[in-house]
């Protein structure tokens, strides 16, 4: 009798690793909104289109970005965690 043990799919492992937010630091927009074309694909933490995200940033409904250099914009992980918590609590209400 041959017993096959199920091996974890490497794509699933990569998916779990990319969805975990670090404790502190900065996160780029593609890590927040996801990137299907990346290898491996990056799942969305907040599933909205970039235009909607930027509109909400402009209205100050979403956290303000930090310019790390002329071409690099990022968000504080703590601010994104707070946003996720706020969205979750509004959805539960």
C-alpha positions in Angstrom: 0.0 0.0 0.0 1.4 3.4 -1.0 0.4 6.4 1.1 0.9 9.8 -0.4 1.4 12.7 1.9 0.2 16.0 0.7 3.1 18.4 0.1 2.3 22.1 0.5 2.1 23.9 -2.8 5.0 26.3 -3.2 2.7 29.0 -4.6 0.5 28.7 -1.5 3.6 29.1 0.7 4.7 32.2 -1.2 1.1 33.5 -1.0 1.1 33.2 2.8 4.5 34.9 3.1 3.5 37.9 0.9 0.3 38.5 2.8 2.0 38.8 6.2 2.6 42.4 7.1 5.8 43.2 9.0 5.5 44.6 12.5 6.9 48.0 11.5 8.3 49.7 8.5 7.0 50.8 5.2 4.9 49.1 2.5 4.5 50.0 -1.1 1.2 50.3 -3.0 1.6 47.0 -4.9 1.8 45.2 -1.6 -1.4 46.9 -0.4 -3.5 46.6 -3.6 -1.9 43.4 -4.9 -0.1 42.6 -8.2 -1.4 39.7 -10.2 1.5 40.0 -12.7 4.3 39.6 -10.1 6.1 36.2 -9.8 4.6 34.9 -7.5 1.4 37.0 -7.6 0.9 39.4 -4.6 -2.6 39.2 -3.2 -4.4 42.4 -2.3 -4.7 43.4 1.4 -7.2 46.1 0.5 -9.0 45.0 -2.7 -9.7 48.3 -4.4 -8.4 49.8 -7.6 -5.5 52.3 -7.5 -7.7 55.2 -8.5 -10.1 54.5 -5.6 -7.2 54.1 -3.2 -5.7 57.5 -4.2 -9.1 59.3 -4.1 -9.5 58.1 -0.5 -6.0 59.2 0.3 -6.8 62.6 -1.1 -10.0 62.8 1.0 -7.9 61.7 4.0 -10.1 58.6 4.5 -7.0 56.5 4.0 -3.5 57.1 5.5 -1.2 59.6 3.9 1.9 58.3 2.1 5.5 59.0 2.9 7.9 60.0 0.1 11.0 57.9 0.7 12.7 59.4 -2.4 11.6 61.2 -5.6 10.2 58.0 -7.1 9.3 56.0 -4.1 6.1 56.4 -2.2 5.2 54.1 0.7 2.9 53.8 3.7 3.7 53.1 7.3 2.7 49.5 8.1 1.1 50.7 11.4 -1.2 53.1 9.4 -2.3 50.3 7.1 -3.0 48.0 10.0 -5.1 50.8 11.6 -7.0 51.2 8.2 -7.6 47.4 8.0 -9.0 47.5 11.6 -11.2 50.5 10.8 -12.6 49.0 7.6 -13.2 45.7 9.4 -15.1 47.4 12.3 -17.2 49.5 9.9 -18.1 46.3 8.0 -19.2 44.6 11.2 -21.4 47.5 12.3 
